[in-house]
Structure formats: C-alpha cells, structure tokens
C-alpha cells in the first residue's frame, strides 16, 4: 500500500513537472506566433505607408517640374515674341503709308493730267511721297533665326523609374545578424553578435565587400511594436558603428533594464568611392541589465585640487597642489578591466605624476611610486611595483591615450594545504595596456596575511601641474 502511494505521488509530481514544461513551451510557441503575426501586420502597414508617401512625393515633384518647364517655355516665348510683334507693328504702319500713297497716286492719275491744277497736285504728291521711306525695308528675321521651342526627355527615364519601382523593397523573414551573448560589466554591458549566413559573408568578403555593424540601445523594455502598432524608432541611441562583432556599451545605470538591437550593411569601395550603404532589418530585440555601478572618482572633501564632472567620471587637475584623487569604493576592481582616457595633458610633467593601483586611500600621500602596496604607471611610461622601478616602459602620457588595468587573483591551487594558503600573501596578475602595448605583472600588494578584497583597492591619480584631465571609460 505504501509503495503504491509513493508511486502515485511520484507519478503526480512527474506529471506536474511535465505540465509545467509543456506550459513553458506553449508560452514560447505563443510568443513565436505573436511575433510572426504582429511583424507581418506592421510590415504590411509599412509597405502601404511607404508607397503612399512615395506616390505623394513623386506626384509633387512631377507637378513642380511641370510648372518649372512651363514657366521656362513661357519666358522664352515672351522674350522672343515681343520684338517680333514690335517689328510687325512697324511693318504694318509702313504698309498703311504705302497703301495711302498708292491710293492717292491712282486718284491723281485718273484725273485730267494735262490741266494746270492737276500738274500742281502731281508735284505736291511726288514731294509728299519723297518724304516717306518708300525705298527702305525693315530687317525681318528668318525662321531659322528665331526660337523654335521644343522639349527633350530622356528616352530611358520612364523605363528606369518603372524598373526602380518594380524592384523597390525586399521582404526579409529575419535579420541576417543576431545578438548571441550579453555580459554585464561595471556600468556597462558587453554585447556580442554574429551573422546567421556565414557562407554568404565569406563569399562577399572574397569579392571585396566590407561589413559594418550598428548597435543601438534603449532604456527600458521595448518590443518591436509599440501600442500603436508601429516600430519604435525614436527611443534608441547609437552605441557602435564598425566592423567588429562585439562592443561594450558603457555609461549604463545599474539595476536598470536596457534593450539592445543590431543590424549590418554590406558595401564595396571603388576608386576610393563608397557605394550607397543599405542597412539590414534590426535583429530580435534583447533585454539586459547590469547590477554593477560604473567606476567613478570619490567625492573630495575639498575642491581645490581636482574638479570632478561628468557624473564623477572625469577628474581635472586644477592647481599645483600634490593632492591624490582616489576612485570610489567598488566591488568590481578585481576581475573586470578598468579603462581610463587621458583627455588632456597638464602644463608640465612631474616625476611623481602617475595613475596607480593602491591598497590604501591616503589623501595626503606623496610619491605614490615609492609606497608599498602600489602599482604605479608613471606619466613618463615607467612602472613601479611596491616602490621598485621595473624594466618595463610604456609610451609617455599624451592626450587621447587609453590606459587599462585588469586584476585577477592568482589561484594558489586547490591541492595546497590550508596552512600553506594561510601563510601565502595575496597575489594579483595585473595586465596593463597603454595604447597598443600590453604588459603583465605579478603584484603582491600585501606583506601581511590580511585577506584582500576589491574594497581594499583603488585607482589613484597624482598630478602636480594643472591641466591634466582623466576619465573613466
């Protein structure tokens, strides 16, 4: 009996678990159905709207062009016909004068020309006729000398327009690029994507085509459709455009959901000219958030030495006092890269100027590079570890250079005894990247056996001259 009860309980539990799994798959299937139906409806509306706007704009352009051409014809006609009409008036007046002379002369000649009175009239008639320009004719242009107005159209224009309209628009079942991974980091998220048609991409690259990707980010949860059934095009901001398939989206607020999307374009360059770029449809939207605050500078008790701006991310040296500025307490200095950018150089470079990793926050410290528990990258490129000058030398600090530190705790090995682990100080493997060059250091910041956590660490700035400007990226 007890066995039967137990079997029944297990059967019910198994059925319940199976039901939950089926319901989960049903929800997933319903989401897939909804995506197909919703995007199809939106696409239909987009097609109708696009061609309606195209028709309106083309009609408007045609009407504008017709008006311009007609005005040009009217102008040519007006400028050409006015002088011809003026000439016609002159000729008409001359014809009228000549007609009057002919009529008067005929009347006289029909009279008794032998009479003395008629002789006087004939003399008067001839004298009057001599005063008229009966032997002068006005210049009249030939038909080849005046405009013969016509219009010329491109014979293939209509066919070109018809072909362009026939080929306009391509229906895509899904974007050719999709987000495949998103990893939180302090104040940001690392977004990775790939092309779903790798074979096509390989062929395109072989023929000289190039690829660009575009990543956009939006605050909050945003689907491809809004309440009004239109794709949301206004809330996204551009985060990356380039050829890589991974980027870090920075300056994000912790514990806040963001929506990401990516698209691509394929283009060719010919004789230094880039053909028109056409971007693909957006990928499926993906949501992600980071729970880690970005790196920032700590609040200063006085504001004489450094000015902190850009939400505590940028520090600008104000005067010649040798104060040290430290980063705010963070749980994430171990295991995540810390990148800083030298936005501006100071007026001078001092031998103590540096960006450092420290295990102690002492605002009155001087000469960080001489201290235990520090790893200092000097402004001249030298590196000091626990007060000792190393052989590695990077390029000197200059405007635009990026400096990256990445700390990883060295695993002392699972096979070591508890006593051995307790007697060995903490060791960090520190990767330092300046510009394009990288070096790795094993750093023992503590002589004591005190356990070390990220709270014990800080990034420090020490600069003497004003003008230096350093930002967390």
Secondary structure, DSSP 8 states (H G I E B T S, - for coil): -HHHHHHHHHHHHHHHHHHHHHHHHHHHHHHHHHHHHHHHHHHHHHHHHHHHHHHHHHHHHHHHHHHHHHHHHHHHHHHHHHHHHHHHHHHHHHHHHHHHHHHHHHHHHTS-TTSHHHHHHHHHHHHHHHTS-TT-------TTSS--------TTHHHHHHHHHHH-----SS-SEEEEEEEEETTEEEEEEEES-HHHHHHHHHTT-EEEEEEEEEES---SS-TTSS---SS-EEEEEES-SEEEE-S--TT--EEEEEEEEEE-EETTEE----B------EEE---S----B---S-SSSEEEETTTTEEEE-SS---EEEB---S-SBSS-EEEEEEE--SS--TT-EEEEESS--TT---GGGSTTEEEEETTSEEEETTEEEEEE-----TT-EEEEEEEE----TTS-HHHHHHS---EEEEEEETTEEEEEEE---SS-----GGG-EEEEE-SSTT-EEEE-
